[in-house]
Amino acid sequence: MMGGILRHAAWLVLMLMLTLALPASAARLTVFAAASLKTALDEAVPAYAAQGGEKVTLSYAGSSVLARQIAQGAPADVFISANPRWMDWLEGEGRIETGTRANILGNRLVLIGPADAASLTITPGMDLADRLGDGWLAMALVDAVPAGIYGKAALQSLGEWQAVADKVAQADNVRAALMLVALGEAAMGVVYATDAAAEDGVAVLGMFPTDSHPPIIYPAAAIRGRAGPDARAFLSYLHGAEAATIFQRHGFAVLPQ
């Protein structure tokens, strides 16, 4: 009887040791990322795993949605925002790990339309409302989502906002705005250049002047209390040469560190 108990105890110890010895790759790193990063990160993450990096679970949405989820305790390890504003807000909430934040990417803002649409020079007085006619202008949420915020600022700077405000179809994120145009639900849209490049069903009609809106900057950081070696290793990868090549291939500007 005693021998059986001892053998059973030894088996339990062995199983515990085997469980503790499971490779770290069985765990997952959770990254909350702006929707506009989807195409690039969907390529970068498998490349990261192929070189031995931690398995990464990606969650995409508008930066505002992700930031609020993190503030409410969502289990993100890393956050990549499409503008500094929401990263600043999270930092003010005490949710960003000190010393891990860095600006990694830049982007451009473009006006898109159907694939066969004629181009349009984007300048003050371009009369965008006339070009829209009875159609809708698709944009991400103009008071919350970075692409929408940048887009509204650009249209205000060009003196076009008041004329088109009632024609704006707001979407939860920039990829949703992109699809409204691709599916023919909106006549035009304001999105990032990288989004337009990812969708064959749309054409870039014109590029907004860089001085018509604040610089488009993507900061990345680890979340406080979750900034372990895996999170830091992934952030380091985002700053590296392989990730830079992928981001540039998808149209992002890689910012110097």
Residue pairs with C-beta under 8 A, 6 or more apart in sequence:
24 54
24 230
25 54
25 55
26 55
27 54
27 55
27 230
28 54
28 55
28 56
28 57
29 54
29 55
29 56
29 57
29 77
29 78
29 230
29 231
29 234
30 56
30 57
30 59
30 75
30 76
30 77
30 78
31 41
31 45
31 56
31 57
31 58
31 59
31 76
31 77
31 78
31 79
31 80
31 234
32 59
32 61
32 66
32 69
32 70
32 74
32 76
32 78
32 79
32 80
33 41
33 58
33 59
33 60
33 66
33 79
33 80
34 60
34 61
34 62
34 63
34 66
34 80
34 81
34 82
34 146
34 173
34 174
34 218
35 60
35 61
35 62
35 82
35 173
35 174
35 175
35 176
36 82
36 107
36 147
36 173
36 174
36 175
36 191
36 192
36 194
36 195
37 60
37 80
37 82
37 218
38 58
38 60
38 175
38 198
39 194
39 198
39 250
40 194
40 246
40 247
40 249
40 250
40 252
41 58
41 80
42 58
43 246
43 250
44 237
44 238
44 242
44 243
44 246
44 247
45 56
45 58
47 242
47 243
47 246
48 56
48 234
48 237
48 243
49 55
49 56
51 242
53 233
53 234
53 237
54 230
54 233
54 234
56 234
59 66
59 76
60 173
60 175
61 69
61 172
61 173
62 140
62 141
62 144
62 145
62 146
62 172
62 173
62 174
63 81
63 82
63 83
63 86
63 145
63 146
64 86
64 141
64 144
64 145
64 146
65 172
65 173
66 74
66 76
66 79
66 81
66 86
67 79
67 81
67 86
67 87
67 89
67 90
69 76
70 76
70 79
70 90
70 95
70 223
71 89
71 90
71 93
71 95
75 226
76 223
76 226
77 222
77 223
77 226
77 227
77 228
77 230
77 231
77 234
78 220
78 221
78 222
78 223
78 231
78 234
78 235
79 87
79 90
79 96
79 220
79 221
79 223
80 104
80 218
80 219
80 220
80 238
81 87
81 146
81 218
81 219
81 220
82 107
82 145
82 146
82 147
82 174
82 216
82 218
83 146
83 149
83 150
83 214
83 216
83 217
83 218
84 103
84 217
84 219
85 146
85 149
86 146
87 96
87 101
87 219
87 221
90 96
91 101
91 221
94 224
95 223
95 224
96 221
96 222
96 223
96 224
97 221
97 222
97 223
97 224
97 225
97 226
97 227
97 231
98 224
100 221
100 222
100 227
100 231
100 232
100 235
101 219
101 220
101 221
102 219
102 220
102 221
102 235
102 239
102 257
103 217
103 218
103 219
103 255
104 218
104 219
104 220
104 238
104 239
104 254
104 255
105 217
105 218
105 247
105 252
105 253
105 254
105 255
106 215
106 216
106 217
106 218
106 252
106 253
106 254
106 255
107 192
107 193
107 194
107 216
107 218
107 251
107 252
107 253
108 192
108 193
108 207
108 208
108 210
108 216
108 251
109 147
109 150
109 151
109 154
109 190
109 191
109 192
109 193
109 207
109 208
109 213
109 216
110 190
110 191
110 192
110 193
110 196
110 204
110 205
110 206
110 207
110 208
111 120
111 122
111 128
111 188
111 189
111 190
111 204
111 205
111 206
111 207
111 208
112 178
112 181
112 188
112 189
112 190
112 191
112 196
112 202
112 203
112 204
112 205
113 181
113 187
113 188
113 189
113 202
113 203
113 205
114 181
114 184
114 187
114 201
114 202
114 203
115 200
115 201
115 202
115 203
116 203
117 188
117 203
117 205
118 205
119 204
119 205
119 206
120 126
120 128
120 131
120 205
120 206
121 206
122 158
122 206
122 207
122 208
122 209
123 158
123 209
124 158
124 159
124 160
125 159
126 158
126 160
127 160
127 163
128 137
128 155
128 160
128 163
128 164
128 188
129 160
129 163
129 164
129 167
131 188
132 164
132 167
132 187
132 188
133 187
135 167
135 186
135 187
135 188
136 167
136 168
136 169
136 180
136 185
136 186
136 187
136 188
137 164
137 167
137 168
137 169
137 186
137 187
137 188
137 189
137 190
138 168
138 169
138 171
138 177
138 178
138 180
138 181
138 185
138 186
138 188
138 189
138 190
138 191
139 147
139 148
139 151
139 152
139 168
139 169
139 170
139 171
139 177
139 189
139 190
140 146
140 147
140 148
140 151
140 170
140 171
140 172
140 173
140 174
140 176
140 177
140 191
141 148
141 170
141 171
141 172
141 173
142 148
142 149
142 151
142 152
142 168
142 170
143 149
143 152
145 172
145 173
145 174
146 174
146 216
147 173
147 174
147 177
147 190
147 191
147 192
147 195
148 170
148 174
148 177
148 190
150 213
150 214
150 216
151 190
151 213
152 161
153 212
153 213
153 214
154 190
154 208
154 209
154 212
154 213
155 161
155 164
155 190
157 211
157 212
157 213
158 208
158 212
169 177
169 180
169 185
169 186
170 177
171 177
171 179
171 180
174 191
174 192
174 195
175 195
177 186
177 189
177 190
177 191
178 189
178 191
178 195
178 196
178 198
178 199
178 202
179 199
180 186
180 189
181 187
181 188
181 189
181 191
181 201
181 202
182 199
182 201
182 202
183 201
188 205
189 202
190 208
192 216
193 204
193 207
193 251
194 250
194 251
194 252
196 202
196 203
196 204
197 250
197 251
198 250
217 255
218 252
220 235
220 238
221 235
222 231
222 232
222 235
223 231
237 243
239 257
244 254
247 254
248 254
